[in-house]
């Protein structure tokens, strides 16, 4: 596909943002020109009055923010459909506010869409993944599909954490499941 020079943003929450960023960048490294241009981990989807939350505040559950990954991508090289399916492949979307041993609202599964087109794609891909991968095992996807809201970058030490700290904690649910 020819590059258009236009970029889009995708925002996903799938548990601890360290592992979400790590698995996306392992499979879509910017240096390999697969469409992901850059990422940032941060907080979104929280209470409007909870502005500029810290990691410590988010972990209390009182801000309602999710730990999330924001991806800037080139839609001429990787489609939003593909990113949404990859999101589902790399965590357990059937648990409410939990990934592995990590529990709390900050660990929920959510897609934060940036346009009506992204919303439609997220809903369609969710239905397809449900039918193909979860109906056969009797599980139900509980991922929230919500409009993107105010984004707050996480503290610098969280950015690219597992690349900087290869032996750091990684949730065991962040792996390719199919």
Beta strands, then each sheet from edge to edge (+ up, - down):
strand 1: 8-14
strand 2: 36-44
strand 3: 66-73
strand 4: 98-99
strand 5: 102-103
strand 6: 109-113
strand 7: 144-147
strand 8: 152-153
sheet 1: 7+ 6+ 1- 3+ 2- 8+
sheet 2: 4+ 5-
end
